[in-house]
Amino acid sequence: MSDARSKRIAIGARPPTNPHAEAWIRQGDGADLQKGDLYTARLTLDITPALRARIKVSAFTQGVTVAELLRALLAREFPEHTP
């Protein structure tokens, strides 16, 4: 009986990328801007597990992600001031 751990399977070279497939993946919903282009700053907050749970439930019931919910809340609380 052979030991399965002693058998090695060679992994070949990565197949060449298909530029049409890559463009389609990056296209997303048709917008030229990617999420990384819009949101380039990260904010870390320490909150209680109970508050985190309330935020997650609220986002779920509104049908949005936690990030979307918090971005909207922060935008309402801290609107851009135009000179």
C-alpha positions in Angstrom: 0.0 0.0 0.0 1.5 3.4 -1.0 1.5 6.4 1.3 -0.6 9.2 -0.3 1.6 11.8 1.4 4.7 10.7 -0.6 3.1 11.4 -3.9 3.7 14.9 -5.2 1.7 16.5 -7.9 3.4 19.1 -10.0 1.7 22.4 -10.5 2.1 23.8 -13.9 2.6 27.4 -14.9 -0.2 29.8 -14.5 -2.3 30.1 -17.7 -2.0 33.4 -19.5 -4.7 35.9 -18.6 -7.5 36.8 -20.9 -7.6 40.6 -21.3 -11.2 40.5 -22.2 -12.1 38.5 -19.1 -10.0 40.8 -16.9 -11.7 43.9 -18.4 -15.2 42.3 -17.8 -14.3 41.5 -14.2 -13.1 45.1 -13.6 -16.1 46.6 -15.3 -18.4 45.7 -12.4 -21.7 47.4 -12.9 -20.5 49.6 -15.7 -19.0 52.4 -13.7 -15.4 53.4 -14.6 -14.5 54.0 -10.9 -13.7 51.1 -8.7 -14.4 51.0 -5.0 -10.7 51.4 -4.2 -10.8 54.6 -6.3 -13.6 56.1 -4.2 -12.7 54.9 -0.7 -9.0 55.2 -0.1 -8.9 55.9 3.7 -9.6 53.3 6.3 -11.1 54.2 9.7 -10.9 51.8 12.7 -13.1 52.2 15.7 -13.3 50.2 19.0 -16.9 49.6 19.8 -18.7 47.2 22.1 -19.9 43.9 20.7 -23.5 44.9 21.5 -23.2 48.1 19.4 -21.6 46.1 16.6 -24.5 43.7 16.7 -27.1 46.6 16.6 -25.3 48.1 13.6 -25.2 44.8 11.7 -28.9 44.2 12.3 -29.8 47.7 11.2 -27.7 47.3 8.0 -29.3 44.0 7.3 -32.9 45.2 7.8 -32.2 48.2 5.5 -30.7 45.9 2.9 -27.3 47.6 2.8 -23.8 46.6 4.0 -22.4 47.9 7.3 -19.9 50.0 5.4 -22.6 51.6 3.3 -24.7 52.3 6.3 -21.8 53.9 8.2 -20.7 55.9 5.2 -24.2 57.4 4.9 -24.4 58.1 8.6 -21.0 59.8 8.6 -21.9 61.8 5.5 -25.1 63.1 7.1 -23.3 64.0 10.4 -20.3 65.6 8.7 -21.6 67.2 5.4 -19.1 68.8 3.0 -19.0 72.5 3.5 -18.9 74.5 0.2 -17.0 77.8 0.4 
